[in-house]
Amino acid sequence: MNEAEKLSRLADLAREGIPADVDAAHDAAERARFVEAVNRGAARRREGDLARVASWLRSLGLWPLYAGRARWGFALAGAAALALALVALWPSRRLDYAVEGAPGAAGGYIAAAGEEARLRFTDGTTVALSPGSALRVAEVDAVGARMLLEDGRASLRVTPRPKARWSVEAGPFAVLVTGTAFDVSWTRGDGTLRVDLHEGSVTVRGPLAPDGLPLRAGQRLVARMREGDVQISSGDAASTVGSAAGPAQQGPSSAGAALPGGERNTGPGDEGDAGAARPEGSRAEGAPAGLPPDGSAAEPDGAAAAPSWAKRVAEGDFRSVLAEAEQRGLGGVLDHGPLDDLVALADAARYARRGDVAQRALTATRKRFPGTSHGKAAAFLLGRMVDDGGSPGAAVAWYDAYLAESPGGPFAAEALGRKMVAVERTGGRSAARPVAELYLKRHPRGAHAPVARDLVKP
């Protein structure tokens, strides 16, 4: 029961306990007594707050301690400091919400049965649940809420506020937003996520988009876990993230498979010299990959600079990144390209299901930039690729490498959960049980928690 429902129930109990024959004069007197008591309590609270602020200001030497005649300049400065302190120290009030159309809602769980259910938050944000949908409000604080869409469709109208933080999790995906209007639907049966963005911007993260895919107003994202693809469309034009691979585009290469150019990817211990410096004469860090080593311009004067690869990936234009990398020379990009281009190339290749190019770009990222966050994340992404390619044993080594390098990294929960599943596939339940226990200890509410709880059963 939330705060609004508690107050409503309290009012009902109060009405039941009031005698029917209370006259108007008695009622007015009781009302006045109640208001006076509330004012006295509020005054005492204000006095306590002021006393605490005054004590804090004295500890900083800002409170006027002079006796005798008043010093107006210092008094005004003290009053200004007090006002600023009150603003800084005044606690933010936690948001609350009321539920309409789902009378059985309890514990944050809302199921819309035969009609639409609606959540109204005290900041003006609304969430409309379509009939047959189910949602759970997992966390609420002063800046937003975290909601879990278990099945169905929800329409959100989030009130823009400074530092607002809202998220809707659907299956393994999360839609992150600060202030916008969008619809999100999740079909648990076939693992399909759909996001229609009407206003503002959101970022969608999940197994098919681990680094996050930003959406702009008017765009639609459809992610299909079963097919392993993500599509972003704007108006009538669709940008295919995962299913655009043509006949020549291969899926993820398995561990130990030979890569183009004679390279071989067998696991974290077979990368070669991970600390090797960039080749002599390579371009400066941050320079576009298409420039010669001396940094001279390759385009005619006055030519408009093309959008960066990272920007094109964020907009879903994966094909042009791959085409330009091949036009420049894939080997040269991998050996001499800046970190940003390597990361963008790896992302574009993964989303377009060019596993061969993705593995080479990720391996180059780890070899040339081992200490960076992207170099560490490449271990997880390589593990996931070989895992999905049917080599769980090799994937475990990559997951271990990532967890050792980034125990608190953004993919730590998924790396540990995937390791647990991979260990079960290769060594059975008994081998996976310690990993499951560790997962539940670190991520008791993670996406792999149901599997972990099943594994720890006697």
Secondary structure, DSSP 8 states (H G I E B T S, - for coil): --HHHHHHHHHHHHHHHS-TT--HHHHHHHHHHHHHHHHHHHHHHHHHHHHHHHHHHHHTT-S----SS--HHHHHHHHHHHHHHHHHHS------EEEES-TT-BTTEEE--SS-EEEEETTS-EEEE-TT-EEEEEEE-SS-EEEEEEEEEEEEE----TT--EEEEETTEEEEESS-EEEEEEETTTTEEEEEEEESEEEEEETTEEEEEEEETTEEEEEETTTTEEEEEETTEEEESSTT--TT------TT-B-GGG-B---GGGS--TT----TT---TTS-TTS-TT----S-TT------HHHHHHTT-HHHHHHHHHHH-HHHHHHH--HHHHHHHHHHHHHTT-HHHHHHHHHHHHHH-TTSHHHHHHHHHHHHHHHHTT-HHHHHHHHHHHHHH-TTSTTHHHHHHHHHHHHHHHH-HHHHHHHHHHHHHH-TTSTTHHHHHHHT--
